Amino acid sequence: MKKTFLLAAAAALLLASCGKNEVFVPAQEDIPIGFNNYAPRSLTKADGSLVDSGALNEGARIGVYGYSTEAVNLATGFTTEPVFMTDAVVDYGTNTSATATASDPVRYWPKTITNLLSFFAYYPQESTNISGKPTASTAGMGTFTFTQAGAVANMEDFMISNVANDQYYWATGEPENGNGVKATNGVVPLVFNHMLTKVNFKFCTAADYSPVTITVNSATIAKETLSETVITPSFTAGTAGTLGTTSFSYSSSTAYDADITIPFAAAGQLLNTTATLNNGTAGTDTDFLFVPQTLSDDVKVTINYTINQNGTETVNTATVQLNQITNASSVAITQWGINNFITYTFQIGLKNILFTGTVDSWAPEIAGSYTIQ
């Protein structure tokens, strides 16, 4: 079989090769199917699993599913099977301006612009935390099961793109197909959505308590926080010639095996003695990626901290039930949803020891008399 290469522009992935199924033998082999990649509200993490805003990182891999509906639009309910491309690997490569390779199946655009193709993808393709992925015999988009690691340093991002439906190759000056969506210069627009909840934990003092110092020794999240989620994507077709709508639902289960530690740069993190925020965490390991879930009463953060008052230390422990914390509108945050970004700020305050002084009344007067003769 002939092997070809994936040519990548700065923000586009180009996927090319011959087809194994005779139904998809390309009529013209000079127009490869390409993918751009856009990830809104995305972040950077030290292990490279999170992506910078706007495009996937160099070296990122996505798994692509492709559907051929020939001359008809992708139907509402999305019952077509992804036999055109089934978990095809698109490798963003180590250099965005150089070539990258794609593994089979490699596909080209049909020559006839009325032959419509539809696509969606997920990230990261090589993740061992993703299971239950659609196969070539799965009708529609199927489901994805994602299991998150417990330690913050090992947590992965997980994204699924919107469906780019009813695509056909179009270049300037060529005839248009009003029944489909133009893939300009053969590049399919994939917009990725985070399937997880990003959570940050910050710590500060509630006021200026100088010269008293407050040190956070440790912080843990109760192990009842869930670690597994099943994502069910769905697609609703739009008007012919327009992109449809992709939505996602989820169910979550399974608790972590142990409490989750919020990492600090040192054994104890000295907080500012003013109300300026100090998150106390090490480097880029501040971003927790949890599976979406409704917060039960068991999801709590336990904070151990030390107060030093002129050399006299007291050790304190505070346990906070997360579903009791309110947002800026005084509404309790009871849900971690898909693509949510939630920051919890714990203000550690001190209560002054106050004194009042009252004087006890004299006892009732005892009258005594004596007559001097």
C-alpha positions as CSV (number, residue, x, y, z in Angstrom):
1,M,0.0,0.0,0.0
2,K,1.2,3.5,-0.8
3,K,2.2,5.5,2.2
4,T,1.8,9.3,2.3
5,F,2.7,12.0,4.8
6,L,0.6,14.5,6.8
7,L,1.5,18.0,5.8
8,A,0.9,20.5,8.6
9,A,0.6,24.3,8.4
10,A,1.0,26.4,11.5
11,A,-2.5,25.6,12.7
12,A,-3.8,22.8,10.4
13,L,-3.4,19.1,10.3
14,L,-3.5,17.5,6.9
15,L,-4.5,13.9,6.7
16,A,-3.7,11.8,3.6
17,S,-3.5,8.3,2.2
18,C,-5.2,5.6,0.1
19,G,-8.3,3.9,1.3
20,K,-8.6,0.2,2.2
21,N,-12.3,0.1,1.5
22,E,-13.2,0.2,-2.2
23,V,-16.2,2.4,-1.3
24,F,-13.7,5.2,-0.4
25,V,-11.1,4.9,-3.2
26,P,-10.2,8.5,-3.8
27,A,-11.1,9.9,-7.2
28,Q,-8.3,12.6,-6.9
29,E,-5.2,12.0,-4.8
30,D,-3.9,15.5,-4.6
31,I,-6.5,16.9,-2.1
32,P,-5.9,15.5,1.4
33,I,-8.4,15.9,4.2
34,G,-7.1,18.5,6.7
35,F,-8.1,19.5,10.2
36,N,-7.5,22.7,12.0
37,N,-7.8,22.6,15.8
38,Y,-9.1,25.1,18.2
39,A,-9.6,24.6,21.9
40,P,-11.4,27.4,23.7
41,R,-10.7,28.2,27.4
42,S,-7.8,25.9,27.5
43,L,-4.7,25.8,29.7
44,T,-1.1,24.8,30.0
45,K,0.1,22.0,32.3
46,A,3.6,20.8,33.0
47,D,3.0,17.3,31.6
48,G,1.8,18.6,28.3
49,S,-1.7,17.1,28.5
50,L,-3.4,20.5,28.7
51,V,-3.2,22.7,25.6
52,D,-2.6,26.4,25.0
53,S,-5.6,28.5,24.0
54,G,-6.3,28.5,20.3
55,A,-4.5,25.4,19.1
56,L,-3.3,22.0,20.2
57,N,0.3,21.7,21.5
58,E,3.1,20.4,19.3
59,G,3.2,16.7,19.6
60,A,-0.5,16.4,20.4
61,R,-2.5,13.6,18.9
62,I,-6.2,13.5,18.2
63,G,-8.5,10.5,17.3
64,V,-10.8,11.3,14.3
65,Y,-14.1,9.7,13.4
66,G,-15.3,10.3,9.8
67,Y,-18.8,9.7,8.3
68,S,-19.7,9.5,4.6
69,T,-23.3,10.4,3.9
70,E,-22.7,10.7,0.1
71,A,-25.3,13.1,-1.3
72,V,-27.5,13.6,1.8
73,N,-26.9,15.7,4.9
74,L,-26.1,14.1,8.3
75,A,-29.4,13.2,9.7
76,T,-30.8,14.4,13.0
77,G,-30.1,11.6,15.5
78,F,-26.8,10.8,13.8
79,T,-27.3,7.1,13.1
80,T,-24.5,6.8,10.5
81,E,-21.5,4.6,11.4
82,P,-18.0,6.0,11.2
83,V,-16.7,3.6,8.6
84,F,-15.0,6.4,6.7
85,M,-12.5,7.0,9.5
86,T,-12.5,5.1,12.8
87,D,-10.3,6.5,15.5
88,A,-7.8,7.6,12.9
89,V,-4.7,9.1,14.5
90,V,-3.8,12.6,13.5
91,D,-0.3,13.6,14.9
92,Y,0.3,17.3,15.3
93,G,4.0,16.5,15.1
94,T,7.0,18.0,16.9
95,N,7.2,21.1,14.8
96,T,4.2,22.9,13.6
97,S,5.8,24.0,10.3
98,A,7.2,20.6,9.4
99,T,5.7,17.3,8.2
100,A,3.9,14.9,10.4
101,T,2.7,11.4,9.8
102,A,-0.8,9.9,10.1
103,S,-1.6,6.2,10.5
104,D,-4.2,4.3,8.5
105,P,-6.9,4.9,7.4
106,V,-5.7,7.8,5.4
107,R,-8.4,9.6,3.3
108,Y,-8.8,12.1,0.5
109,W,-11.6,14.4,-0.4
110,P,-14.1,13.0,-2.8
111,K,-13.9,14.6,-6.2
112,T,-17.7,15.2,-6.3
113,I,-18.6,18.1,-4.0
114,T,-22.1,16.6,-3.4
115,N,-20.4,13.7,-1.6
116,L,-20.6,15.0,1.9
117,L,-18.3,14.0,4.8
118,S,-18.7,14.7,8.6
119,F,-16.1,14.5,11.3
120,F,-15.5,14.8,15.0
121,A,-12.4,14.0,17.2
122,Y,-11.3,13.6,20.7
123,Y,-8.0,14.3,22.6
124,P,-5.6,12.9,23.7
125,Q,-5.8,9.9,21.3
126,E,-3.1,7.9,23.1
127,S,-4.6,8.2,26.6
128,T,-5.0,5.0,28.5
129,N,-7.6,6.8,30.7
130,I,-10.1,6.8,27.8
131,S,-12.1,3.6,27.2
132,G,-15.3,2.5,25.5
133,K,-14.6,4.5,22.4
134,P,-16.8,4.2,19.3
135,T,-16.0,1.6,16.7
136,A,-16.7,1.2,13.0
137,S,-20.0,-0.4,13.9
138,T,-21.1,2.2,16.4
139,A,-24.1,4.2,15.2
140,G,-23.6,7.9,15.8
141,M,-21.0,9.3,18.2
142,G,-21.2,6.5,20.9
143,T,-19.9,7.1,24.4
144,F,-16.5,7.7,26.0
145,T,-15.5,6.6,29.5
146,F,-12.8,8.6,31.1
147,T,-11.0,7.8,34.4
148,Q,-9.0,10.5,36.0
149,A,-5.8,10.0,38.0
150,G,-5.9,11.0,41.7
151,A,-2.6,12.9,41.9
152,V,-2.7,16.4,40.5
153,A,0.6,15.9,38.6
154,N,-0.8,12.9,36.8
155,M,-4.2,14.4,35.8
156,E,-5.0,14.5,32.1
157,D,-7.1,16.8,30.0
158,F,-9.9,15.2,28.0
159,M,-11.7,17.0,25.1
160,I,-14.2,16.1,22.4
161,S,-14.8,18.3,19.4
162,N,-18.0,19.6,17.9
163,V,-19.2,17.7,14.8
164,A,-18.1,19.3,11.6
165,N,-21.0,18.0,9.5
166,D,-21.7,17.9,5.8
167,Q,-18.2,19.0,4.7
168,Y,-17.0,19.2,1.1
169,Y,-13.7,20.4,-0.4
170,W,-13.9,24.0,-1.6
171,A,-11.3,26.5,-2.9
172,T,-11.8,30.1,-4.0
173,G,-13.3,30.2,-7.5
174,E,-14.6,26.7,-7.5
175,P,-18.4,25.9,-7.6
176,E,-20.1,25.7,-4.2
177,N,-22.5,23.1,-2.9
178,G,-25.3,25.0,-1.1
179,N,-26.4,21.7,0.5
180,G,-23.1,21.3,2.4
181,V,-20.6,23.2,4.5
182,K,-17.4,24.4,2.8
183,A,-14.1,23.0,4.1
184,T,-12.0,25.9,2.7
185,N,-8.9,24.5,1.0
186,G,-9.8,21.1,2.4
187,V,-9.4,22.0,6.1
188,V,-12.1,20.8,8.4
189,P,-12.8,23.1,11.4
190,L,-12.7,21.2,14.7
191,V,-13.6,23.1,17.8
192,F,-12.7,21.1,21.0
193,N,-14.6,21.2,24.2
194,H,-13.1,20.3,27.6
195,M,-15.1,17.4,29.1
196,L,-13.7,18.0,32.6
197,T,-13.9,20.6,35.3
198,K,-10.8,22.7,36.1
199,V,-10.6,23.5,39.8
200,N,-8.1,25.7,41.6
201,F,-7.6,26.1,45.3
202,K,-6.1,29.3,46.7
203,F,-5.3,30.4,50.3
204,C,-4.9,33.8,51.8
205,T,-5.3,35.6,55.1
206,A,-8.5,37.5,55.6
207,A,-6.8,40.7,56.9
208,D,-3.4,42.1,58.0
209,Y,-2.5,40.3,61.2
210,S,1.2,41.4,61.5
211,P,3.4,40.4,63.2
212,V,1.4,37.2,63.5
213,T,2.3,34.6,60.7
214,I,0.0,31.9,59.3
215,T,1.4,28.8,57.6
216,V,-0.6,26.2,55.7
217,N,0.9,22.9,56.5
218,S,-1.3,20.6,54.3
219,A,-4.6,20.5,52.5
220,T,-6.5,17.5,51.3
221,I,-9.6,16.8,49.4
222,A,-11.8,13.9,50.6
223,K,-11.5,10.8,48.5
224,E,-15.2,10.7,47.8
225,T,-14.5,13.1,44.9
226,L,-15.3,11.1,41.8
227,S,-12.8,9.7,39.4
228,E,-14.7,8.3,36.5
229,T,-17.2,9.8,34.0
230,V,-19.1,8.5,31.0
231,I,-19.5,11.2,28.3
232,T,-22.3,10.8,25.8
233,P,-22.0,13.3,22.9
234,S,-25.0,13.9,20.6
235,F,-25.6,15.9,17.4
236,T,-28.5,17.8,16.1
237,A,-28.5,18.6,12.4
238,G,-29.0,22.2,11.4
239,T,-30.3,23.7,8.2
240,A,-28.7,22.3,5.1
241,G,-25.5,24.2,4.4
242,T,-24.9,25.1,8.1
243,L,-23.1,23.4,11.0
244,G,-25.3,21.5,13.4
245,T,-25.2,21.5,17.2
246,T,-23.1,19.2,19.3
247,S,-24.0,18.7,23.0
248,F,-22.7,16.5,25.8
249,S,-24.2,14.7,28.8
250,Y,-22.4,12.7,31.5
251,S,-22.8,10.4,34.4
252,S,-20.1,9.9,37.0
253,S,-19.2,7.2,39.5
254,T,-16.3,5.6,41.4
255,A,-14.4,7.4,44.2
256,Y,-10.6,7.8,44.5
257,D,-8.7,5.2,46.5
258,A,-7.2,7.8,48.8
259,D,-7.6,11.5,49.7
260,I,-6.2,13.9,47.2
261,T,-3.4,16.1,48.3
262,I,-3.2,19.8,47.3
263,P,0.5,20.2,46.6
264,F,2.6,23.0,48.1
265,A,6.1,24.3,47.3
266,A,7.3,23.3,50.7
267,A,6.2,21.4,53.8
268,G,4.6,24.6,55.0
269,Q,3.4,27.5,52.9
270,L,3.8,30.8,54.6
271,L,0.8,33.0,53.7
272,N,0.9,36.8,53.2
273,T,-0.1,38.7,56.2
274,T,-2.3,40.9,54.1
275,A,-5.4,39.9,52.1
276,T,-3.3,39.5,48.9
277,L,-3.9,36.1,47.4
278,N,-1.2,33.5,47.8
279,N,-2.1,30.1,46.3
280,G,0.8,28.4,47.9
281,T,1.0,25.7,45.2
282,A,4.1,24.6,43.3
283,G,4.7,25.8,39.7
284,T,2.0,24.7,37.2
285,D,0.6,22.0,39.5
286,T,-2.2,24.2,40.5
287,D,-4.9,23.0,38.1
288,F,-7.0,20.0,39.2
289,L,-9.0,18.4,36.4
290,F,-12.0,16.6,38.0
291,V,-14.7,14.6,36.3
292,P,-18.0,16.5,36.2
293,Q,-20.2,15.7,39.1
294,T,-22.8,16.9,41.6
295,L,-21.0,17.6,44.8
296,S,-22.1,15.4,47.7
297,D,-21.8,16.4,51.3
298,D,-18.8,14.1,51.5
299,V,-16.6,16.3,49.2
300,K,-14.6,18.4,51.7
301,V,-11.3,20.1,51.9
302,T,-9.4,19.8,55.2
303,I,-6.8,22.5,55.9
304,N,-4.1,22.2,58.5
305,Y,-2.4,25.4,59.4
306,T,-0.2,27.0,62.1
307,I,-0.5,30.4,63.7
308,N,2.7,31.9,65.2
309,Q,2.2,34.7,67.7
310,N,5.5,36.0,68.9
311,G,7.0,32.6,69.0
312,T,4.0,30.9,70.4
313,E,2.4,28.4,67.9
314,T,-1.0,26.9,67.7
315,V,-1.9,24.2,65.2
316,N,-5.4,24.4,63.7
317,T,-7.6,22.3,61.5
318,A,-10.5,23.4,59.4
319,T,-12.8,21.2,57.3
320,V,-14.9,22.9,54.6
321,Q,-17.8,21.2,52.8
322,L,-17.4,22.4,49.2
323,N,-21.1,22.4,48.3
324,Q,-21.7,25.0,51.0
325,I,-19.3,27.5,49.3
326,T,-21.2,30.3,47.4
327,N,-20.3,32.3,44.3
328,A,-20.3,36.0,43.8
329,S,-24.1,35.9,43.7
330,S,-24.4,34.1,47.0
331,V,-25.5,30.9,45.3
332,A,-24.0,27.6,46.5
333,I,-21.7,25.9,44.0
334,T,-23.1,22.4,44.0
335,Q,-22.1,21.2,40.6
336,W,-18.8,20.7,38.7
337,G,-19.9,20.8,35.1
338,I,-18.3,20.2,31.7
339,N,-15.8,22.9,30.8
340,N,-16.4,24.7,34.1
341,F,-13.5,26.6,35.7
342,I,-13.9,27.0,39.5
343,T,-11.5,28.7,41.9
344,Y,-12.0,28.3,45.6
345,T,-10.3,30.9,47.8
346,F,-10.0,30.0,51.5
347,Q,-9.4,33.0,53.7
348,I,-7.9,32.2,57.0
349,G,-8.9,34.6,59.6
350,L,-8.0,35.2,63.3
351,K,-10.4,36.1,66.0
352,N,-9.1,38.5,68.6
353,I,-9.3,37.5,72.2
354,L,-11.4,40.3,73.8
355,F,-12.0,41.1,77.4
356,T,-14.8,42.8,79.2
357,G,-14.6,44.0,82.8
358,T,-17.6,44.1,85.2
359,V,-17.5,44.7,88.9
360,D,-19.5,42.4,91.1
361,S,-21.9,44.2,93.4
362,W,-21.2,44.3,97.1
363,A,-23.1,41.8,99.1
364,P,-26.2,43.1,100.7
365,E,-25.4,45.5,103.5
366,I,-25.2,44.0,106.9
367,A,-26.2,46.7,109.4
368,G,-24.7,46.5,112.9
369,S,-25.2,48.9,115.8
370,Y,-23.6,49.5,119.1
371,T,-24.5,51.9,121.9
372,I,-21.7,53.4,123.7
373,Q,-22.7,54.2,127.3
